[in-house]
């Protein structure tokens, strides 16, 4: 697979000078969990980036619960952990790859192609006996990350509004089915989905044993979608949509965009329509 690396691969390359490993562990509603888990132990040499601080911007009226971070600030943060054009980045979490996929998307969005998500996450790495540490690597001050925004990867709320019901554009909702259907909503203030969206819960990218499914399985999962269509993916706040973005790329879909504000941004506009039930 083009975007996923195995624990075995990472263990073999752990001492590579051009490798940067990033711990992305985070649990919604427990903002300190990831940092505490990282302080206890992490993959040897890994840095820690916080989802709701480093990988997201401040919450405002619009933009959703995890707005995109300021790209200048993010670029400086990437440079501080050694990421430049020469580096291979491997991101991991312990949440099925959801948070690591957010870092994958951000780096891809800024034109850093050599970024991967670690299959099976930290617990699998640790259980296999691969190197772990509680030592925090030093930040660096002589590395420059130079972003080049890939605008075609991002869909704005205006674009989503404009393309509702338009032939050639498919909307994918990555949340759990009951949230998509509008039967329950424990996080955002309104239940339902963007009209016309199809539901592909993001955990469908994984096999029953928690590994990332191969490209053929991903392609089968999305077989009802025409590869010539533009696909816009969203979730609750632009995080759990990212595994589906990776899976679509793995399945060979060339025109995939993330609606980064997602549902929490959509419902911040009173006039935006809301649908419930099956589409």
C-alpha positions in Angstrom: 0.0 0.0 0.0 1.2 3.5 -0.9 0.3 5.3 2.3 0.6 2.6 5.1 3.8 1.1 6.5 4.1 -2.1 8.6 5.7 -2.2 12.1 8.3 -4.5 10.6 9.2 -1.9 8.0 9.5 0.8 10.6 11.6 -1.3 12.9 14.0 -2.0 10.0 14.4 1.7 9.2 14.3 3.1 12.8 17.9 4.4 12.6 17.5 6.0 9.2 18.8 9.6 9.4 16.0 10.9 7.1 13.2 9.4 9.2 10.9 11.5 11.4 8.3 9.6 13.6 5.3 11.4 15.0 3.0 10.2 17.8 -0.5 11.4 17.2 -2.4 9.7 20.0 -5.5 11.6 21.2 -8.9 10.8 22.5 -11.8 13.2 22.1 -13.0 14.4 25.5 -9.7 13.5 27.1 -7.4 16.2 25.8 -4.5 15.2 28.1 -4.6 11.5 27.3 -2.2 11.6 24.3 0.4 13.7 26.0 0.3 11.5 29.1 0.5 8.3 27.1 3.5 9.7 25.2 5.3 10.8 28.4 4.9 7.2 29.7 6.3 5.6 26.6 6.4 5.9 22.8 8.2 4.6 19.8 11.9 5.4 20.3 12.8 8.7 18.7 9.2 9.8 18.1 8.0 13.4 18.6 4.5 14.2 19.8 2.0 16.5 18.1 -1.3 17.4 19.7 -4.4 17.1 17.6 -6.3 20.0 19.1 -3.3 22.2 19.4 -0.6 21.5 16.7 -2.9 19.9 14.1 -5.9 22.2 14.6 -6.5 25.9 14.8 -8.5 27.8 17.4 -12.3 27.2 17.4 -14.3 30.1 16.0 -17.9 30.7 14.9 -17.3 28.8 11.7 -14.7 26.2 10.7 -15.8 23.3 12.9 -14.4 21.7 16.0 -11.0 21.0 14.6 -10.3 23.9 12.1 -7.3 23.8 10.0 -4.3 25.3 11.8 -2.5 28.4 10.6 -0.3 27.1 7.9 2.7 29.3 8.8 2.6 28.2 12.5 2.2 24.6 11.4 5.1 24.8 9.0 7.3 26.2 11.8 6.2 23.3 14.1 7.0 20.8 11.4 10.5 22.3 11.1 11.0 22.2 14.8 10.7 18.4 14.8 13.0 18.0 11.8 10.6 17.7 8.9 11.8 19.1 5.6 11.6 18.0 2.0 14.3 15.3 2.6 12.4 13.5 5.4 10.3 10.4 5.4 7.5 10.9 8.0 5.7 8.0 9.7 2.7 8.9 11.9 1.0 6.7 14.4 -1.7 6.7 17.0 -3.6 4.0 19.0 -7.0 4.9 17.6 -7.0 2.9 14.4 -5.0 5.5 12.4 -7.7 8.2 12.6 -5.5 10.9 14.2 -2.3 9.8 12.3 -4.3 10.2 9.1 -5.0 13.8 9.9 -1.2 14.4 10.0 -0.9 12.5 6.7 -3.5 14.7 5.1 -2.0 18.0 6.4 1.5 17.0 5.1 0.1 15.9 1.8 -1.9 19.2 1.6 1.3 21.1 2.0 3.0 19.0 -0.7 5.1 16.7 1.5 4.6 13.3 -0.3 6.8 11.1 1.8 4.4 10.6 4.7 2.9 7.3 5.9 0.6 5.9 8.6 1.9 3.0 10.8 -0.4 0.0 10.5 -2.0 -1.3 13.7 -0.7 1.5 15.8 1.3 1.8 19.0 -0.1 -1.0 21.1 0.8 -3.5 18.3 4.3 -2.0 18.1 4.8 -2.3 21.8 3.4 -5.8 22.0 5.8 -7.0 19.3 8.7 -5.9 21.5 10.0 -3.2 19.2 12.0 -0.3 20.7 10.1 2.1 22.9 11.3 5.0 25.1 10.1 7.7 27.5 12.8 10.1 26.3 11.7 13.2 24.5 13.9 14.0 21.5 15.2 17.6 21.3 13.5 20.0 18.9 15.7 21.4 16.1 16.2 25.0 14.9 18.0 24.6 11.6 15.3 22.8 9.6 12.9 24.7 7.3 9.6 23.1 6.2 8.5 24.9 3.0 4.8 24.4 2.4 3.2 24.4 -1.1 -0.6 24.3 -0.7 -2.4 21.8 -2.8 -5.7 23.6 -3.1 -7.3 20.8 -5.1 -7.3 18.6 -1.9 -9.6 20.9 0.0 -13.3 21.7 -0.3 -14.8 24.8 1.3 -18.4 25.0 2.7 -19.3 27.2 -0.3 -18.1 24.6 -2.7 -20.0 21.9 -0.9 -23.2 24.0 -1.0 -22.7 24.8 -4.7 -22.2 21.1 -5.6 -25.2 19.6 -3.6 -27.0 17.3 -5.9 -24.8 18.0 -8.9 -23.9 15.1 -11.1 -20.2 14.2 -11.0 -19.7 15.0 -7.3 -20.2 12.4 -4.5 -20.3 13.3 -0.8 -19.1 10.8 1.7 -20.0 11.0 5.4 -17.4 9.1 7.5 -19.3 9.1 10.8 -21.0 6.2 12.5 -24.3 5.2 10.9 -26.5 6.3 13.7 -25.0 9.8 13.6 -25.4 9.9 9.8 -29.0 8.9 10.1 -29.7 11.5 12.7 -30.8 9.0 15.3 -28.2 10.2 17.8 -25.7 13.0 18.2 -23.6 13.3 21.3 -21.0 15.7 20.0 -22.5 18.3 17.8 -25.6 20.5 18.3 -27.6 19.1 15.4 -28.2 15.6 14.1 -28.3 14.3 10.6 -26.1 14.7 7.5 -25.5 16.9 4.5 -28.2 16.1 1.9 -27.1 13.6 -0.7 -24.2 12.2 1.3 -23.5 8.5 1.4 -22.4 6.9 4.6 -19.0 5.1 4.7 -18.0 4.8 8.4 -14.3 5.4 8.5 -13.5 2.2 10.4 -14.4 0.3 7.3 -10.9 1.0 6.1 -9.7 -1.6 8.7 -10.0 -5.4 8.7 -11.6 -7.2 11.6 -8.3 -7.6 13.3 -7.5 -3.8 13.1 -5.1 -3.8 10.2 -5.5 -1.5 7.2 -7.3 -3.3 4.4 -5.4 -3.7 1.1 -6.0 -1.7 -2.0 -8.3 -4.3 -3.6 -10.5 -4.4 -0.5 -10.7 -0.6 -0.4 -11.6 -0.6 -4.1 -14.4 -3.1 -3.4 -15.7 -1.1 -0.5 -16.1 2.0 -2.8 -17.2 0.1 -5.9 -20.6 1.9 -6.0 -18.7 5.2 -6.7 -17.5 6.1 -10.2 -13.8 6.8 -10.2 -14.4 9.6 -12.7 -16.5 11.5 -10.1 -15.1 14.1 -7.7 -15.4 12.8 -4.1 -15.8 15.1 -1.2 -15.2 13.5 2.2 -16.4 14.8 5.6 -17.0 13.6 9.1 -17.7 15.5 12.4 -14.7 17.8 12.4 -12.4 16.8 9.6 -10.4 14.2 11.4 -12.0 10.8 11.0 -12.7 11.6 7.3 -8.9 11.4 6.7 -8.7 7.6 6.8 -11.4 7.5 4.1 -9.4 9.9 2.1 -6.4 7.6 2.3 -8.5 4.6 1.5 -9.9 6.3 -1.6 -6.4 7.1 -2.8 -5.4 3.6 -2.2 -8.4 2.4 -4.2 -7.4 4.5 -7.2 -9.7 7.5 -6.9 -7.9 10.5 -8.4 -10.2 13.4 -7.4 -10.7 13.3 -3.6 -11.2 16.4 -1.5 -11.6 16.8 2.3 -14.3 19.2 3.6 -12.2 20.1 6.6 -14.8 21.9 8.6 -17.2 18.9 8.1 -20.5 18.5 9.9 -19.6 20.8 12.8 -18.9 23.6 10.3 -21.9 22.8 8.1 -24.4 23.2 11.0 -22.8 26.5 12.1 -24.6 28.1 9.1 -28.3 28.4 9.9 -29.4 28.2 6.3 -27.6 25.0 5.4 -30.0 22.1 4.8 -29.9 19.0 7.0 -31.1 15.5 6.0 -31.9 12.5 8.1 -32.5 8.9 7.4 -31.3 6.8 4.5 -30.4 8.4 1.2 
